């Protein structure tokens, strides 16, 4: 990478002009990467990472315009100065799509790649070796390796464009040689962005060519936000830097902190915190990208009962905004953007390069896993009384700072099937085995009084710190991905519904009916509240919740037709989720977690973002007035539509256009 592009480019061009005058050069000389190194300082209170010091500046852009090899294309990489007619606001306007007359020429893509220092990657679908396609002949050995690992999140993380939930990219080029191998909803190209200049070049190139832009870190989004047909993608996953800051000085916080690169995952944050003798807030899936969708969605965590949401502890954010500029958002620097980024959704306001998070003291944890079920000796009535007691204890359990992850399911998916309650982890920070036993005694005594034996007995285990407790509960589990079998949805249930007897009865009746209809659910008890007294865009529903429930549609076949997909979508939206929406609407504190939600959720604005949505929309329009950033159900996305035809569910395999109505 050239350390100072401007001077190198000018010298190269002078030599080129001299050689051309002597008849010794062709009109096209090698193009140097477009970047320069800037001073290592920032208002965030922590030094820039090396990749953050490598930037695109006005002077570098000016040099592009003055160099014969790039002058013709210099405007494609210019920053947005806000002037001129903004045609992208026109109703019915569509982003440039492959095959359009104004799609960038091959030469423009070549210049772009040269300025990126070779970081542009043409998309090849992950499972292409399973097919004879334009990407080459079938390779059975490679196909076998891919097929065997297709349910592993790490396979998709390490690919520039693959995502973990293929329904939303259109189910194209799946392993096993089923159907056709096409790009579908995958982007045309991805930029392996490891410095700020590459992000700025990609943003400017996409904006100035009216290309659709997507941002991918891990591809973990349940709704397909990191995919997009005909798009240019910015791939952030290889930014793995972590710095421990023992004496961080921020705008309103002084103390230990960590600075995280945009590609760092949850488990990597946990491991670093353990190394430095502190605790950090994170989710339960180890492969989730921390500085991407996780904190941007609020960040629910097993430590929520002590410290609240992960977004509440983000002290500063560095990012590239829609105009191509690199800035720091913090309490005193662009405070409106700082407010919106923490909980207002990923891929919406800019491309985050790093964040600074407050870290917390080392915390001991007691965990337990156990299960029970109905049987010929345990009636369903007794089973539900035991489950009801658990829900009656949600408030004391969450007030004690604990958290859980469990499943309730009907084993045969019929009304006659046996019912099962499977507590995968009852997670109790700052509890000993003795205090855990005292806390759970009322519930366990109820099971004993009802004559319900354990299918799996509680195995209380005490850990001196968070990281080994997390690894024991979730860290070694690979949450299955890569499947087209089901679609997810969820609901956040507010504290008030557990305090008001009538609302509690109505809520519990919905739960019983849900399972009686043959559906399963995954659940958590947790109460993040606003324990850090933060002012940010975290959904108001998260501040009220004591119960978070996740549901899934019935499985659909790999070769599901449009009719199959529509039936599954309608069942999820209307039969499974509607009773939960009705019993816990947003105006009563209910809502839905935006990162594991139903893509067809009605009135998603307030279900996903709470009562602050209009404020978020104002920030979005201020910082991205041209609509550079789009993600399905992201803030402001109601102004756009993906014209993917009739798929039975919203996918990203289609042209992105302004709504015409």
C-alpha positions in Angstrom: 0.0 0.0 0.0 1.4 3.4 -1.0 2.0 5.5 2.1 1.3 8.8 0.4 -0.7 8.5 -2.8 -0.6 12.1 -4.0 3.2 12.4 -4.2 3.7 9.0 -5.7 0.9 9.5 -8.3 2.3 12.9 -9.4 5.8 11.5 -9.8 4.5 8.5 -11.7 2.6 10.8 -14.0 5.5 13.1 -14.7 7.6 10.0 -15.7 4.7 8.8 -17.8 4.4 12.1 -19.6 8.1 12.2 -20.3 8.1 8.6 -21.6 5.1 9.3 -23.7 6.8 12.2 -25.3 9.7 10.0 -26.2 7.4 7.4 -27.6 8.2 4.8 -24.9 4.9 4.6 -23.1 1.4 3.4 -23.8 -1.5 5.8 -22.7 -2.3 3.5 -19.8 0.2 3.1 -17.0 -0.3 1.1 -13.8 -2.6 2.9 -11.4 -1.4 3.3 -7.8 -3.7 2.7 -4.8 -5.7 5.9 -3.9 -4.8 6.6 -0.3 -2.6 8.6 2.0 -1.6 8.2 5.7 -3.1 10.7 8.1 -2.0 11.6 11.7 -3.0 9.1 14.3 -5.4 11.2 16.3 -9.1 11.2 17.0 -11.7 12.8 19.3 -12.7 9.2 20.4 -10.0 9.2 23.1 -8.1 6.3 21.6 -5.6 6.1 18.7 -6.7 5.1 15.3 -6.0 1.5 14.1 -3.4 1.3 11.4 -6.1 0.7 8.7 -8.0 3.8 10.0 -5.0 6.0 9.3 -5.0 5.0 5.6 -7.6 7.3 4.1 -9.0 9.0 1.0 -8.7 12.7 1.2 -9.7 15.7 -1.0 -6.1 16.0 -2.1 -5.9 12.4 -3.2 -9.2 12.8 -5.1 -7.8 16.0 -6.8 -4.7 14.0 -7.8 -7.0 11.5 -9.5 -8.4 14.2 -11.7 -5.0 15.5 -12.6 -3.6 12.1 -13.6 -4.1 11.0 -17.3 -4.7 7.3 -16.3 -7.5 8.2 -13.9 -8.8 11.6 -15.0 -11.7 10.2 -17.0 -13.0 8.4 -13.9 -12.1 10.8 -11.1 -15.7 12.0 -10.6 -16.7 8.4 -9.7 -14.6 8.6 -6.6 -15.3 12.2 -5.5 -16.9 12.9 -2.1 -20.5 14.1 -2.0 -20.7 17.8 -1.5 -24.5 17.9 -1.3 -24.9 20.1 -4.4 -26.9 19.4 -7.5 -30.2 17.8 -8.3 -30.8 14.7 -6.3 -32.5 12.3 -8.7 -32.4 9.5 -6.2 -35.3 11.1 -4.3 -37.5 10.7 -7.3 -40.4 8.2 -7.0 -39.8 5.1 -9.0 -36.0 5.8 -9.3 -34.1 2.5 -9.4 -30.5 1.8 -8.5 -28.2 0.9 -11.4 -28.5 -2.8 -12.2 -26.3 -5.1 -14.2 -27.2 -4.8 -17.9 -28.3 -1.2 -17.5 -26.8 1.3 -19.9 -25.2 3.3 -17.1 -23.7 0.2 -15.4 -20.0 0.9 -14.9 -17.8 -0.2 -17.8 -15.2 -2.9 -17.4 -12.5 -0.2 -17.5 -14.2 1.7 -14.7 -14.2 -1.5 -12.6 -10.6 -2.1 -13.4 -9.7 1.5 -12.3 -11.7 1.0 -9.2 -9.9 -2.3 -8.3 -6.5 -0.6 -9.0 -7.3 2.3 -6.7 -8.4 -0.3 -4.1 -5.0 -2.0 -4.3 -6.6 -5.2 -5.7 -9.3 -5.6 -3.0 -12.2 -6.0 -5.4 -13.6 -9.5 -5.5 -16.0 -10.7 -8.2 -18.7 -12.8 -6.5 -18.5 -16.5 -6.9 -21.3 -18.3 -5.0 -20.0 -20.4 -2.2 -21.5 -23.6 -3.6 -20.5 -23.0 -7.2 -18.3 -26.1 -7.2 -21.5 -28.2 -6.9 -22.5 -27.1 -10.4 -21.4 -26.8 -14.0 -21.7 -23.0 -14.3 -20.1 -19.9 -15.7 -17.7 -20.1 -12.7 -16.3 -23.5 -13.9 -17.1 -27.2 -14.0 -18.5 -29.2 -11.1 -15.9 -30.3 -8.5 -17.4 -33.1 -6.5 -14.6 -33.1 -3.9 -14.9 -29.3 -3.2 -18.7 -29.6 -3.3 -18.5 -32.4 -0.7 -16.4 -30.2 1.7 -18.8 -27.3 1.3 -21.9 -29.4 1.7 -20.6 -30.9 4.9 -19.9 -27.5 6.4 -22.8 -25.5 5.0 -24.5 -25.4 8.4 -21.4 -23.9 10.1 -21.5 -20.1 10.5 -17.7 -19.9 10.1 -17.9 -21.1 6.5 -20.1 -18.2 5.6 -18.2 -15.6 7.6 -15.0 -16.4 5.7 -16.7 -15.9 2.3 -16.9 -12.4 0.9 -20.7 -12.6 0.0 -22.3 -15.7 1.4 -25.0 -15.2 4.1 -26.2 -17.6 6.7 -30.0 -17.6 5.9 -30.3 -18.3 2.1 -34.0 -17.9 1.9 -33.4 -14.1 1.8 -30.9 -14.2 -1.1 -33.3 -16.2 -3.1 -32.1 -19.8 -2.4 -29.8 -19.7 -5.3 -26.8 -21.9 -5.9 -27.4 -24.2 -2.9 -25.1 -27.2 -2.1 -26.3 -30.6 -3.3 -26.7 -29.5 -6.9 -30.4 -28.6 -6.6 -31.8 -25.9 -8.9 -29.6 -23.4 -10.7 -26.4 -21.7 -9.7 -26.8 -18.0 -10.3 -25.9 -14.9 -8.3 -29.5 -14.4 -7.2 -29.5 -11.9 -4.4 -25.7 -12.0 -4.0 -23.9 -8.7 -4.8 -21.9 -8.5 -8.1 -18.7 -7.5 -6.3 -17.3 -7.3 -2.8 -14.5 -5.0 -1.5 -12.3 -6.7 1.1 -12.0 -3.5 3.1 -9.1 -3.5 5.5 -8.5 0.3 5.6 -10.7 3.4 5.5 -9.6 4.5 2.0 -11.0 1.3 0.6 -14.4 1.9 2.3 -14.4 5.5 1.1 -13.6 4.5 -2.4 -16.4 1.9 -2.4 -18.9 4.3 -0.9 -18.1 7.1 -3.4 -18.1 4.7 -6.3 -21.5 3.2 -5.4 -23.1 6.6 -4.6 -21.8 8.3 -7.7 -22.8 5.4 -10.0 -26.2 5.0 -8.2 -25.3 1.4 -7.3 -26.9 -0.5 -4.6 -24.6 -0.8 -1.6 -24.6 -3.5 1.1 -22.3 -4.0 4.1 -21.3 -7.5 5.2 -19.4 -8.5 8.3 -20.4 -12.1 9.2 -23.7 -12.5 7.1 -25.5 -13.5 10.3 -28.6 -11.3 9.8 -31.8 -13.3 9.8 -33.4 -10.9 7.3 -30.7 -10.8 4.6 -29.5 -7.2 5.1 -26.0 -8.1 4.1 -27.0 -9.3 0.6 -28.4 -7.5 -2.4 -28.9 -8.3 -6.0 -26.7 -6.2 -8.4 -25.0 -4.6 -5.5 -21.5 -3.6 -4.5 -20.7 -5.1 -1.0 -18.2 -3.8 1.5 -16.8 -6.8 3.4 -15.6 -5.8 6.9 -14.9 -9.2 8.4 -11.1 -9.1 8.3 -10.7 -6.2 10.6 -9.8 -8.2 13.7 -7.9 -5.7 15.9 -8.6 -5.5 19.6 -6.8 -3.0 21.9 -7.2 -3.0 25.7 -7.3 0.5 27.1 -6.7 0.3 30.9 -7.0 4.1 31.4 -9.4 5.3 28.7 -10.6 8.9 28.9 -13.8 9.5 27.0 -16.4 12.3 26.9 -18.1 11.2 30.2 -16.3 8.0 31.2 -12.9 7.3 32.5 -11.7 3.7 33.1 -10.9 0.5 31.4 -12.2 0.0 27.9 -11.5 -2.0 24.7 -11.3 -0.8 21.2 -12.7 -3.3 18.7 -12.2 -3.6 14.9 -15.3 -4.0 12.8 -14.7 -7.7 12.1 -14.3 -8.8 15.7 -16.9 -11.5 16.8 -18.6 -11.9 20.1 -16.4 -14.9 21.2 -13.2 -12.9 20.3 -14.4 -10.1 22.6 -15.0 -12.5 25.4 -11.6 -14.1 25.1 -9.9 -10.7 25.1 -11.8 -9.6 28.2 -10.9 -12.8 30.0 -7.2 -12.2 29.1 -7.3 -8.7 30.6 -9.2 -9.7 33.7 -12.4 -7.8 32.9 -15.9 -8.6 31.6 -17.5 -7.4 28.3 -21.2 -7.5 27.3 -22.0 -9.7 24.3 -24.6 -12.1 22.9 -24.8 -15.9 23.1 -23.9 -16.8 19.5 -20.1 -16.9 19.3 -20.0 -16.1 15.6 -22.0 -12.8 15.6 -20.1 -9.7 14.6 -19.8 -7.4 17.6 -19.1 -4.0 16.0 -21.7 -4.6 13.2 -25.3 -5.7 13.7 -24.9 -6.8 17.3 -24.4 -3.5 19.1 -26.4 -1.6 16.4 -29.4 -3.8 17.2 -29.0 -3.0 20.9 -27.1 -6.1 22.0 -29.0 -8.3 24.4 -26.6 -10.2 26.7 -26.4 -12.7 29.5 -25.1 -9.9 31.7 -28.2 -7.7 30.9 -29.6 -8.1 34.5 -26.5 -6.4 35.9 -25.5 -3.9 33.2 -28.2 -3.6 30.6 -27.7 -3.6 26.8 -24.3 -3.8 25.1 -25.1 -0.6 23.1 -25.4 1.3 26.5 -21.6 0.8 27.0 -20.4 1.9 23.6 -18.3 5.1 24.2 -17.3 6.1 20.7 -17.8 4.9 17.1 -15.6 5.5 14.1 -17.3 5.2 10.7 -17.5 6.4 7.1 -20.8 8.2 6.4 -22.8 8.3 3.2 -20.8 11.3 1.8 -17.6 9.3 2.1 -16.2 11.1 5.1 -14.5 9.4 8.0 -15.7 10.7 11.3 -16.0 9.9 15.0 -19.4 9.7 16.7 -19.4 10.2 20.4 -21.3 12.1 23.1 -19.7 15.4 22.0 -18.8 14.6 18.4 -21.9 14.3 16.1 -24.1 13.3 19.1 -27.2 12.7 17.0 -25.4 10.1 15.0 -23.9 8.6 18.2 -27.5 8.3 19.6 -28.9 6.6 16.5 -26.0 4.2 15.9 -26.4 2.6 19.3 -29.5 0.5 18.8 -30.9 2.0 15.6 -30.0 -0.9 13.3 -27.0 -1.9 11.3 -26.0 -0.9 7.8 -28.2 2.2 8.1 -26.2 5.3 8.9 -22.6 4.5 7.9 -19.9 1.8 7.7 -18.4 1.3 11.2 -14.7 0.7 11.3 -14.2 0.5 15.1 -15.9 1.1 18.4 -14.7 1.7 21.9 -16.7 -0.2 24.6 -16.6 0.2 28.4 -15.5 -3.0 30.1 -16.7 -4.1 33.5 -15.3 -5.9 36.5 -14.7 -9.7 36.4 -17.9 -11.4 37.5 -18.4 -15.0 38.8 -21.3 -17.0 37.3 -23.3 -20.0 38.4 -25.1 -22.0 35.6 -27.4 -24.9 35.4 -29.1 -27.0 32.6 -32.1 -29.2 33.2 -35.3 -30.5 31.6 -38.7 -32.0 32.3 -41.6 -33.2 30.2 -45.1 -34.6 30.3 -45.5 -38.3 30.1 -47.9 -41.1 31.0 -47.1 -40.3 34.6 -47.0 -36.5 34.2 -50.2 -34.9 32.9 -50.1 -31.9 30.5 -52.0 -30.0 33.2 -49.2 -30.6 35.6 -46.6 -29.7 33.0 -48.2 -26.4 32.3 -48.5 -25.6 36.0 -44.8 -26.1 36.3 -44.1 -23.9 33.3 -46.6 -21.2 34.7 -44.6 -21.1 37.9 -41.5 -20.3 36.0 -43.2 -17.4 34.2 -44.6 -16.2 37.5 -41.0 -16.0 38.8 -39.7 -14.0 35.8 -39.7 -10.7 37.7 -37.8 -12.1 40.8 -35.4 -14.0 38.5 -34.6 -10.9 36.4 -34.5 -8.7 39.5 -31.8 -11.0 40.8 -29.7 -10.3 37.6 -30.2 -13.8 36.0 -30.8 -14.8 32.4 -31.9 -18.0 30.7 -32.1 -19.7 27.4 -34.7 -22.5 27.0 -37.0 -24.3 24.6 -40.6 -25.5 25.0 -41.8 -27.8 22.3 -44.4 -30.5 21.4 -42.3 -33.5 20.6 -44.7 -34.9 18.0 -46.1 -31.5 16.8 -49.6 -32.8 17.5 -52.1 -32.1 20.3 -51.3 -35.6 21.5 -47.6 -35.2 21.6 -45.6 -35.0 24.8 -44.5 -31.6 26.0 -40.9 -30.8 26.8 -39.3 -27.9 28.7 -35.5 -27.8 28.0 -33.5 -25.3 30.0 -30.3 -25.1 28.0 -28.7 -22.6 30.4 -30.0 -20.8 33.5 -27.3 -18.2 33.8 -26.8 -16.5 37.1 -24.0 -13.8 37.2 -22.8 -12.8 40.7 -24.5 -15.9 42.2 -22.9 -18.8 44.1 -24.4 -22.3 44.0 -26.0 -21.6 47.4 -27.7 -18.3 46.2 -28.7 -19.9 42.9 -30.4 -22.8 44.8 -32.2 -20.4 47.1 -33.4 -18.3 44.1 -34.7 -21.3 42.2 -36.2 -23.2 45.2 -39.8 -21.9 44.8 -39.8 -23.2 41.2 -38.1 -26.5 41.9 -40.3 -27.1 44.9 -43.4 -26.7 42.6 -42.1 -29.4 40.3 -41.6 -31.7 43.3 -45.0 -31.0 44.6 -46.5 -31.7 41.2 -44.7 -35.0 41.1 -42.7 -34.0 38.0 -39.3 -35.8 37.8 -36.3 -34.3 36.0 -35.6 -35.6 32.6 -32.2 -34.0 33.0 -31.3 -33.1 36.6 -29.9 -29.6 37.3 -26.1 -29.6 37.2 -25.3 -26.3 39.0 -21.7 -25.2 38.2 -19.8 -22.3 39.6 -17.3 -20.3 37.5 -14.9 -17.7 38.7 -15.4 -15.5 35.7 -17.7 -14.9 32.8 -15.7 -16.4 29.9 -15.6 -20.1 31.0 -19.3 -19.9 32.1 -20.2 -18.6 28.6 -18.1 -21.3 26.9 -19.7 -24.0 28.9 -23.2 -22.7 28.1 -22.9 -21.6 24.5 -19.4 -21.0 23.3 -18.8 -24.5 21.9 -22.2 -24.6 20.2 -22.5 -23.8 16.5 -26.0 -22.4 16.1 -27.2 -24.0 12.8 -27.3 -21.8 9.8 -27.3 -22.2 6.0 -30.7 -23.8 6.0 -33.8 -23.0 4.0 -36.1 -24.9 6.3 -37.6 -22.3 8.5 -38.1 -18.5 9.0 -37.9 -16.8 12.4 -39.9 -14.2 14.3 -40.0 -13.1 17.9 -41.7 -11.1 20.6 -40.6 -9.0 23.6 -43.0 -9.3 26.5 -43.1 -6.3 28.9 -42.8 -6.4 32.7 -46.3 -5.0 33.1 -47.7 -8.1 31.5 -46.2 -10.1 34.4 -47.5 -7.7 37.1 -51.1 -7.4 35.9 -53.0 -10.7 36.5 -55.4 -10.3 33.5 -52.5 -9.5 31.1 -50.4 -12.4 32.5 -53.3 -14.9 32.1 -53.9 -13.7 28.5 -50.2 -13.9 27.7 -49.8 -17.4 29.2 -52.8 -18.6 27.3 -51.3 -17.5 24.0 -48.1 -19.5 24.9 -50.1 -22.6 25.7 -52.1 -22.4 22.5 -49.0 -21.8 20.5 -47.5 -25.1 21.7 -50.8 -26.9 21.5 -50.9 -25.9 17.8 -47.7 -27.9 17.3 -45.2 -25.0 17.3 -42.1 -24.8 19.4 -40.5 -21.7 20.9 -37.2 -20.6 22.3 -37.1 -18.2 25.2 -35.1 -16.1 27.5 -35.9 -14.4 30.8 -34.0 -11.2 30.9 -34.6 -7.6 31.9 -32.0 -5.2 30.5 -33.9 -2.0 31.5 -31.6 1.0 31.3 -29.1 0.2 34.0 -26.4 2.5 32.6 -28.8 5.4 32.2 -27.9 5.7 28.6 -29.6 7.9 26.0 -29.6 6.0 22.7 -31.8 4.4 20.1 -32.2 1.0 21.8 -35.9 0.1 21.4 -38.2 1.1 24.1 -39.5 -2.5 24.2 -36.1 -3.7 25.4 -36.3 -1.3 28.3 -39.6 -2.9 29.4 -39.0 -6.6 28.6 -38.7 -9.5 31.0 -39.3 -12.2 28.4 -37.9 -12.6 24.9 -39.5 -15.4 22.8 -38.4 -16.7 19.4 -40.6 -18.7 17.0 -40.1 -20.4 13.7 -42.3 -21.3 10.8 -43.0 -24.9 9.9 -40.1 -26.4 7.9 -40.3 -26.0 4.1 -38.7 -28.4 1.7 -35.4 -27.5 0.0 -37.2 -27.3 -3.3 -40.1 -25.2 -1.9 -42.2 -23.6 -4.5 -43.5 -20.0 -4.3 -46.8 -21.4 -3.0 -44.9 -23.3 -0.3 -43.0 -20.2 0.7 -46.1 -18.0 0.8 -47.9 -20.5 2.9 -45.1 -20.6 5.4 -44.8 -16.8 5.4 -48.5 -16.3 6.0 -48.5 -18.9 8.7 -45.6 -17.3 10.5 -47.0 -13.8 10.1 -50.7 -14.4 10.7 -51.1 -17.6 12.7 -47.9 -17.7 14.8 -46.9 -14.1 15.4 -50.3 -12.3 15.3 -51.5 -13.6 18.7 -48.3 -12.3 20.2 -48.6 -8.9 18.5 -52.1 -8.7 19.7 -51.3 -9.5 23.3 -48.2 -7.3 23.6 -48.5 -4.4 21.1 -45.9 -1.6 21.1 -48.1 0.9 22.9 -48.2 -1.5 25.8 -44.4 -2.1 25.9 -44.2 -5.0 23.5 -42.0 -5.3 20.4 -39.7 -7.5 18.4 -35.9 -7.8 18.4 -34.9 -6.5 14.9 -32.0 -8.9 14.3 -33.9 -12.2 14.7 -37.2 -11.0 13.3 -39.7 -11.9 10.6 -38.9 -10.0 7.4 -42.6 -9.6 6.7 -43.4 -8.2 10.1 -46.4 -5.8 9.8 -45.8 -2.2 11.2 -42.2 -3.2 11.8 -41.2 0.4 12.5 -42.5 0.5 16.0 -42.3 -3.3 16.7 -38.5 -3.3 15.9 -37.5 0.2 16.9 -40.0 1.2 19.6 -41.5 4.6 20.2 -38.4 6.5 19.0 -38.6 5.5 15.4 -39.5 9.0 14.1 -36.4 10.4 15.7 -34.3 7.7 14.1 -35.8 8.5 10.7 -34.9 12.2 11.1 -31.2 11.2 11.8 -31.3 8.9 8.8 -32.6 11.6 6.4 -30.0 14.1 7.7 -27.0 11.8 7.3 -28.1 9.8 4.2 -30.4 12.0 2.2 -29.7 10.1 -1.0 -30.5 6.7 0.4 -27.0 5.2 0.0 -27.6 2.7 2.8 -30.5 0.3 2.5 -31.4 -2.8 4.4 -34.8 -4.5 4.5 -36.7 -3.2 7.6 -33.9 -0.8 8.3 -34.7 2.8 9.3 -36.0 4.6 6.2 -36.3 1.4 4.1 -40.1 2.0 3.7 -39.1 4.5 1.0 -37.6 1.6 -1.1 -38.7 -1.7 -2.5 -36.8 -4.8 -3.8 -38.5 -5.8 -7.0 -37.9 -9.5 -6.7 -41.1 -10.7 -8.3 -43.4 -13.2 -6.5 -41.2 -15.3 -4.2 -43.7 -15.9 -1.4 -41.4 -14.0 1.0 -39.3 -10.8 0.6 -35.9 -11.6 -0.8 -33.0 -9.5 -1.9 -32.9 -11.0 -5.4 -34.1 -8.0 -7.4 -33.7 -4.4 -8.4 -33.8 -1.8 -5.6 -36.1 1.1 -6.4 -37.9 4.0 -4.7 -41.5 3.2 -4.0 -43.6 4.7 -6.7 -46.8 5.0 -4.7 
